[in-house]
Amino acid sequence: MKKWYVLLVHVLFFLKPFAQNAAKPPTAVLPAFKKDTFNIMRFNAVPDGKTLNTGYINAAIDACNKNGGGVVLVPAGLWLTGPIILKSNVNLHLNASATLLFTSDFNEYKLLKGDWEGLPQMRNQSPISANNQTNIAITGDGIIDGNGDAWRAVKKDYVSPLQWKKLVASGGVLSEDGTSWYPSEKSMKGAQMKNPGVISSDKDSSFFEGIKDFLRPNLLVLMNCKRILLQGITFQNSPAWCLHPLLCEDVTVKNISVKNPSYAQNGDGIDVESCKNVVIENSVFDVGDDALCMKSGRDAEGRKRNIPTENINIEGCTIYAAHGGFVIGSEMSGGVKNIYVSNCTFIGTDIGLRFKTTRGRGGVVENIFIQNIYMKNIVAAAILFDMYYMINDSTPQLKPVDETTPQFKNFVIQNVYCNGAAQAVFIRGLPEMHIQNIALQNMVLQSTKGIDVEEATGINFKDVQVFSKETNPVISIMQSDHVDFENFAYSPDAELLLKINGERSNNIEIKKTDTSKAKEKIEFENNADRGSVTFIP
């Protein structure tokens, strides 16, 4: 009776915060602008796709800022430009049929100290940036094109034979084995180094100049900014990440589209890093890497910064091609907390809900609430927790817990429906730090493989249906404890319902579940205790 009561309290613990907070998700303060309008054509900008308008557009932004703010208007046309710097109280507004096309001339982009994948690094200046600005926006119905094809290396296996033929014929450099194409010798040289952009005392300006073409910029970088609005715009073809708010507060993203080729390495949609109070709603992502990604710095540098990404509300977004639909990590060393995701659709995404980290990161990811997620044709797992990201050898080995040990805990994921995935659920923690307190409720998942739970504690499946093609087993549990399934449904005539692996697997309960549909109910391996599982009618 005592054990049952503890588990009940455990489940109610998860449901209570969701019920209390779902009606009041995090909000962001919107910017406000004067009505004064500064048409870039008044500053001699020319929409012919050939004239470089960098100075004219920045002059309009400067004038608007000095006037106390307003709207910098980009009319219909093809506006070729170099880097644009946003300033406080400026709304950069693109009319319908207006395209800001960033130049492929790398000389127009200065090498600057920046931040890449959670570490201070030298990068090329971003096409659009703002630093320490307040009350800024990019709005309208136009297109912002980063001309990323000029910057990106491409792997042969990621494109069609015709695309590869055209790419090679365009110039550039091939790797020795002929499997990768680079825009230039500098690009290939940087690719052959480990962390070449990281700033250190042994690298001078000539070193970075020698690999300049490799140091691809993110399309939009907003650093230390407050009250930001991105609305209506199509952001596309970014050299690296597309949208990167870093150390920002009160960020609102509404009704935008983000597009990158499926082969675009590091072609993330939006990377929210060490930000607070962010709303992302009713937007579409079709990108080459993770789509909606939460980060907070990497390893020691991220822990030193110690600024989490927190108070995020994501609602009504659609994800097509992407490595992950909604993603946390892997750079999460400053922590991620208080995240709300609802009413999102993932179609053809590699992984649906993706939570990734690795030893050395540190950081705590907690209080994540996700509901009403709809998936179709997911390439890998519908739901994935993995603490061995980018590690080839995941052989269990207990290590000491210290500040470098990452943590995933306190997730509620409910109302998830998936028609087609390679795997329904994959959860893999560390021997020294289990993934903890995950509530998975009210789901229908159609997949090839079923459920894997490894090195986890306090995993609750309630009203979950997994119809997998492979049923030997449907559920695999390894070195995990306090895992319970209530009212669980699975494919009829399954070969094996449950496999328990390892001597540390214990306190596993199967409740209100018809186990007679499986040809074999349970199997034990590698010193698993036969008393570790309890079946409750």
C-alpha positions in Angstrom: 0.0 0.0 0.0 2.8 2.4 0.9 4.5 1.8 -2.5 1.3 2.4 -4.4 0.8 5.7 -2.5 4.3 6.9 -3.3 3.7 6.2 -7.0 0.4 8.0 -7.0 2.0 11.0 -5.4 4.7 10.8 -8.0 2.2 11.0 -10.9 0.2 13.8 -9.3 3.4 15.7 -8.8 3.8 15.9 -12.6 0.1 16.6 -13.4 -0.2 19.4 -10.9 2.3 21.9 -12.4 1.0 21.2 -15.9 -2.6 21.9 -14.9 -1.6 25.0 -13.0 0.7 26.5 -15.7 -0.7 25.3 -19.0 -3.4 28.0 -18.9 -0.8 30.6 -18.2 2.2 29.8 -20.3 5.2 32.2 -20.3 4.7 35.5 -22.1 7.1 38.1 -23.6 6.8 41.8 -23.6 6.3 43.1 -27.1 8.2 46.1 -28.6 6.4 49.2 -29.7 7.5 51.7 -32.4 6.9 55.2 -33.6 5.0 55.5 -36.8 7.7 57.5 -38.6 8.8 55.6 -41.7 12.2 55.6 -43.4 12.1 54.2 -46.9 15.5 52.8 -47.9 15.0 54.2 -51.4 15.2 57.7 -49.9 18.8 56.7 -48.9 19.6 55.7 -52.5 19.1 51.9 -52.2 18.5 50.3 -55.6 16.3 47.1 -56.0 18.1 45.6 -59.0 19.8 42.6 -57.4 23.2 43.9 -58.5 23.8 47.2 -56.6 25.3 46.6 -53.2 23.0 48.4 -50.8 24.8 47.8 -47.5 25.6 51.4 -46.7 22.2 52.7 -47.8 20.2 50.3 -45.7 22.4 50.8 -42.6 22.1 54.6 -43.1 18.3 54.3 -43.0 18.6 52.3 -39.8 20.9 54.8 -38.2 18.6 57.7 -39.2 15.6 55.9 -37.8 17.4 55.2 -34.5 18.7 58.7 -34.1 15.1 60.0 -34.7 13.9 58.0 -31.7 12.8 55.0 -33.7 10.2 54.0 -36.3 9.9 51.8 -39.3 12.7 51.2 -41.9 10.8 50.2 -45.0 12.1 47.8 -47.6 9.7 48.0 -50.6 9.2 45.3 -53.2 12.4 44.4 -55.1 15.6 42.4 -55.0 17.9 44.2 -52.6 21.5 42.9 -52.6 23.3 43.8 -49.5 26.1 43.1 -47.1 25.8 42.9 -43.3 23.0 44.9 -41.6 23.1 46.0 -38.0 19.8 46.6 -36.2 19.6 49.3 -33.6 17.2 50.2 -30.8 13.6 51.2 -31.6 13.8 50.2 -35.2 11.3 47.9 -37.0 12.9 46.6 -40.2 9.8 46.0 -42.3 9.8 44.1 -45.6 6.8 44.5 -47.9 5.5 41.6 -49.9 7.8 40.8 -52.8 10.7 42.3 -51.1 13.8 40.2 -50.8 17.0 41.0 -48.9 19.6 39.0 -50.6 23.0 38.9 -48.8 26.1 39.0 -50.9 28.2 36.0 -51.6 31.3 38.2 -51.5 33.0 37.0 -48.3 35.1 40.2 -48.2 32.0 42.1 -47.1 31.9 40.1 -43.8 34.4 41.1 -41.1 35.9 38.5 -38.9 34.6 39.2 -35.4 34.6 37.7 -31.9 31.3 35.8 -31.5 29.8 32.7 -30.1 29.3 29.4 -31.9 27.8 26.1 -30.5 28.1 27.5 -27.0 31.8 28.6 -27.1 33.5 32.0 -27.7 34.7 31.8 -31.3 35.9 33.9 -34.2 33.2 34.1 -36.9 32.3 36.0 -40.0 30.0 38.9 -39.3 26.3 37.8 -39.4 24.2 39.1 -42.3 21.9 40.6 -39.7 22.9 41.3 -36.1 22.2 43.4 -33.1 24.1 43.7 -29.8 22.9 45.3 -26.6 19.8 46.8 -28.3 16.3 47.2 -27.0 12.9 47.4 -28.8 13.7 45.9 -32.2 11.8 44.0 -34.8 11.9 42.4 -38.3 8.4 42.2 -39.7 6.4 42.0 -43.0 5.8 39.6 -45.8 9.1 39.6 -47.5 12.1 37.2 -47.7 15.5 37.4 -46.0 18.0 35.1 -47.9 21.4 34.4 -46.4 22.9 33.1 -49.6 24.1 30.1 -47.6 25.0 28.0 -50.6 28.0 30.2 -51.1 29.3 29.2 -47.7 28.3 25.6 -47.1 30.3 22.5 -47.6 28.2 19.6 -49.0 28.5 15.9 -48.6 27.9 13.8 -51.8 25.6 11.4 -50.1 23.2 14.2 -49.1 22.3 15.4 -52.6 21.1 13.9 -55.8 23.6 12.9 -58.5 22.4 15.8 -60.7 22.9 18.3 -57.8 26.3 16.9 -57.1 27.3 17.2 -60.8 26.2 20.8 -60.9 27.9 21.6 -57.6 31.3 20.2 -58.7 31.0 22.0 -62.1 30.4 25.3 -60.3 34.0 25.4 -58.9 35.2 25.0 -55.4 37.3 22.1 -54.0 36.8 18.4 -53.5 38.1 16.4 -50.6 40.7 13.8 -51.4 38.2 11.0 -51.3 35.8 12.9 -53.5 32.9 12.7 -51.0 32.8 16.3 -49.8 32.7 19.6 -51.7 33.9 22.9 -50.3 33.4 26.4 -51.6 37.2 27.2 -51.3 40.6 26.0 -50.1 40.1 28.0 -46.9 36.8 26.3 -46.3 38.3 22.8 -46.6 41.4 23.8 -44.5 39.2 24.8 -41.6 37.1 21.6 -41.9 40.2 19.5 -41.4 40.9 21.1 -38.0 39.4 20.5 -34.6 37.5 23.5 -33.2 39.4 25.9 -35.5 37.2 28.9 -34.6 37.8 28.7 -30.9 39.7 31.8 -29.7 43.0 31.0 -28.0 46.4 32.6 -27.4 48.1 30.5 -30.1 45.9 31.8 -32.9 46.5 35.2 -34.4 44.5 37.2 -37.1 46.5 35.5 -39.9 45.4 32.1 -38.7 41.7 33.0 -38.7 42.1 34.7 -42.1 43.5 31.5 -43.4 40.3 29.7 -42.6 37.9 32.6 -42.9 35.6 30.9 -45.4 35.0 28.0 -43.0 33.8 30.3 -40.2 30.2 30.5 -41.5 28.0 33.1 -39.8 24.5 32.5 -38.5 22.0 34.4 -40.5 20.5 36.5 -37.6 22.3 36.9 -34.3 20.7 39.0 -31.6 22.9 39.3 -28.5 22.0 40.9 -25.1 18.9 42.4 -26.6 15.5 43.0 -25.1 12.0 43.3 -26.5 12.3 41.6 -29.9 9.7 40.8 -32.5 10.1 38.6 -35.6 6.9 38.4 -37.5 5.7 37.3 -40.9 9.1 37.1 -42.6 10.5 34.1 -44.5 14.1 33.5 -43.3 16.0 31.2 -45.7 19.3 29.8 -46.9 21.3 30.6 -43.9 25.1 29.9 -44.0 24.9 28.2 -40.6 22.2 28.5 -38.0 19.3 30.6 -39.1 18.0 32.5 -36.1 20.1 32.8 -32.9 18.9 34.9 -30.0 21.6 34.8 -27.4 21.3 36.2 -23.9 18.1 38.0 -24.8 14.9 38.7 -23.0 11.3 39.1 -24.2 11.6 37.5 -27.6 8.4 37.0 -29.7 8.4 35.0 -32.9 5.1 34.8 -34.8 4.0 33.5 -38.2 7.4 33.2 -39.7 8.8 30.6 -42.1 12.4 29.2 -41.9 13.7 27.3 -44.9 17.1 25.6 -45.5 18.0 22.8 -47.8 17.8 19.4 -46.2 21.6 18.9 -46.8 22.5 22.2 -45.0 24.9 21.1 -42.3 24.3 23.2 -39.1 21.3 24.6 -40.8 19.2 24.9 -37.6 15.9 26.8 -37.6 16.0 28.7 -34.3 18.5 28.3 -31.5 17.3 30.0 -28.3 20.4 30.2 -26.2 20.5 31.5 -22.6 17.3 33.5 -23.2 14.4 34.4 -20.9 10.7 34.9 -21.8 10.4 33.7 -25.3 7.2 33.0 -27.3 7.4 31.1 -30.7 4.0 30.5 -32.3 2.3 29.6 -35.6 5.6 29.2 -37.5 6.8 26.8 -40.1 10.3 25.2 -40.2 11.8 23.1 -43.0 15.5 23.0 -42.3 18.8 21.0 -42.5 19.4 20.4 -38.8 17.4 20.8 -35.6 14.3 23.1 -35.9 13.2 24.4 -32.5 16.3 24.1 -30.4 16.9 25.2 -26.8 20.6 25.8 -25.7 22.6 27.5 -22.9 26.3 27.1 -23.6 28.8 24.3 -23.8 30.8 22.6 -21.1 33.0 24.7 -18.8 32.2 28.0 -20.8 28.4 27.3 -20.4 28.7 26.6 -16.7 30.8 29.7 -16.2 28.2 31.8 -18.0 25.5 30.0 -15.9 22.5 31.6 -17.6 19.7 29.1 -18.4 17.2 29.2 -21.2 13.9 29.6 -19.3 10.3 30.5 -19.6 9.7 29.5 -23.1 6.3 29.0 -24.8 6.1 27.2 -28.2 2.7 26.7 -29.8 1.2 25.9 -33.1 4.4 25.3 -35.1 4.8 22.9 -38.0 8.1 21.1 -38.7 9.1 19.3 -41.9 12.6 18.2 -42.6 14.8 18.6 -39.5 17.1 16.5 -37.4 14.8 17.2 -34.5 11.4 18.8 -34.2 11.6 20.2 -30.7 15.1 19.8 -29.3 16.9 20.6 -26.0 20.7 20.4 -26.2 23.3 19.2 -26.7 24.8 22.5 -25.5 22.8 23.0 -22.3 25.5 23.5 -19.7 23.8 26.6 -18.2 20.5 24.7 -17.8 17.1 24.7 -19.5 13.9 25.0 -17.5 10.2 26.0 -17.6 9.5 25.1 -21.2 6.0 24.7 -22.6 5.4 23.1 -26.0 1.9 22.5 -27.4 -0.1 21.9 -30.6 2.8 21.2 -32.9 3.1 19.0 -36.0 6.2 17.1 -37.2 6.1 15.7 -40.7 9.1 13.7 -42.0 11.4 14.9 -39.2 14.3 12.7 -38.3 13.3 12.7 -34.6 10.2 14.2 -33.1 11.0 15.3 -29.5 14.7 15.2 -29.1 16.6 15.7 -25.8 20.4 15.2 -26.0 23.4 15.7 -23.9 26.7 14.0 -23.0 29.2 13.7 -20.2 31.2 16.9 -19.7 28.2 19.2 -20.3 26.9 19.6 -16.8 23.7 21.6 -16.6 20.2 20.7 -15.5 17.2 20.4 -17.8 14.0 20.4 -15.8 10.3 21.3 -15.7 9.5 20.6 -19.4 5.8 20.4 -20.3 4.7 19.1 -23.7 1.3 18.3 -25.0 -0.7 17.8 -28.2 2.0 16.8 -30.6 1.2 15.2 -33.9 3.8 13.3 -36.0 3.9 11.5 -39.3 6.8 9.6 -41.0 9.4 10.2 -38.3 12.7 8.8 -39.6 14.1 7.6 -36.2 12.5 7.9 -32.7 9.3 9.8 -32.0 10.5 10.6 -28.5 14.2 10.4 -27.6 16.3 11.1 -24.5 20.0 10.4 -25.0 22.9 11.3 -22.7 25.4 9.7 -25.0 25.2 12.3 -27.8 28.0 12.0 -30.3 29.6 9.2 -28.3 30.4 6.1 -30.3 31.1 3.9 -27.3 28.1 3.8 -24.9 29.3 0.8 -22.9 28.0 1.4 -19.4 30.7 2.6 -17.1 30.0 4.3 -13.7 31.8 7.6 -13.3 31.9 10.1 -10.4 29.1 12.7 -10.3 30.5 16.3 -10.4 29.7 19.6 -12.1 30.3 18.1 -15.5 27.5 15.6 -15.1 24.4 16.6 -17.0 20.8 16.0 -15.7 17.4 15.5 -17.4 14.5 15.5 -15.0 10.8 16.4 -14.4 9.2 16.1 -17.9 5.5 15.8 -18.6 4.7 14.7 -22.2 1.1 14.0 -23.0 -1.3 13.7 -26.0 1.2 12.5 -28.6 0.1 10.8 -31.7 2.6 9.4 -34.2 1.8 7.6 -37.5 5.1 6.0 -38.5 8.5 6.1 -36.8 11.5 3.8 -36.6 11.1 3.7 -32.8 8.4 4.9 -30.4 10.4 5.9 -27.3 14.1 5.7 -26.6 15.4 6.8 -23.2 19.1 6.4 -22.3 20.7 7.9 -19.2 24.1 7.5 -17.6 24.9 4.9 -14.9 25.9 7.7 -12.5 23.0 10.0 -13.4 19.7 8.5 -14.5 17.2 10.3 -16.6 14.6 11.0 -13.9 10.9 11.6 -13.4 9.4 11.4 -16.9 5.7 11.2 -17.3 4.5 9.9 -20.7 0.7 10.0 -20.9 -2.1 9.5 -23.4 -0.2 8.5 -26.6 -0.7 6.4 -29.7 2.6 5.6 -31.4 2.9 3.5 -34.6 6.5 2.4 -35.1 8.9 -0.3 -36.2 10.5 -0.7 -32.8 8.8 -0.2 -29.4 10.2 1.2 -26.2 13.8 1.2 -24.8 14.4 2.4 -21.3 18.1 2.4 -20.1 19.6 3.9 -17.0 16.4 5.7 -15.9 14.4 6.3 -12.7 10.8 7.3 -12.2 9.5 6.7 -15.8 5.7 6.6 -15.9 3.8 5.4 -19.0 0.0 5.9 -18.6 -2.6 5.3 -21.3 0.1 4.7 -23.8 -0.5 2.6 -26.9 2.5 1.4 -28.9 1.8 -0.6 -32.1 5.2 -1.7 -33.2 6.1 -4.1 -36.1 9.0 -5.6 -34.1 7.6 -7.2 -31.0 10.5 -9.2 -29.5 10.4 -7.3 -27.2 7.8 -4.5 -27.2 9.4 -3.0 -24.1 13.1 -3.3 -23.1 14.2 -2.1 -19.7 17.9 -2.1 -18.8 19.4 -1.0 -15.4 16.4 1.1 -14.6 14.0 1.4 -11.6 10.6 2.7 -10.6 9.3 2.3 -14.2 5.6 1.7 -14.4 3.1 1.1 -17.2 -0.6 1.7 -16.6 -3.3 0.8 -19.1 -0.6 0.0 -21.7 -1.7 -1.3 -25.2 0.5 -3.0 -27.8 0.3 -5.0 -31.0 -1.7 -8.2 -30.8 0.2 -11.5 -30.9 3.4 -9.8 -29.8 6.3 -12.2 -29.4 7.5 -10.8 -26.1 6.0 -8.0 -24.1 8.8 -7.2 -21.7 12.5 -7.8 -21.4 14.3 -6.9 -18.2 18.1 -6.5 -18.3 20.6 -6.0 -15.5 20.8 -6.5 -11.8 20.0 -2.8 -11.1 16.6 -3.1 -12.7 13.9 -3.1 -10.0 10.5 -1.7 -8.9 8.9 -2.1 -12.3 5.1 -2.3 -12.4 2.7 -3.3 -15.1 -0.9 -2.2 -14.2 -4.3 -2.6 -15.8 -2.7 -4.1 -18.8 -3.8 -7.2 -20.7 -0.6 -9.3 -20.9 -2.3 -12.3 -22.5 -2.0 -10.8 -26.0 1.7 -11.5 -25.9 3.0 -15.0 -26.7 5.5 -14.5 -23.9 5.0 -12.1 -21.1 8.5 -11.5 -19.7 12.1 -12.4 -20.1 15.1 -11.7 -17.8 18.7 -11.2 -18.8 22.1 -10.4 -17.3 21.3 -11.1 -13.6 18.0 -9.3 -13.7 16.0 -10.1 -10.6 12.8 -12.1 -11.3 11.2 -10.3 -8.4 11.8 -6.8 -10.0 8.5 -6.8 -11.9 5.0 -6.7 -10.4 1.9 -7.2 -12.4 -1.2 -5.5 -11.0 -4.6 -6.2 -12.5 
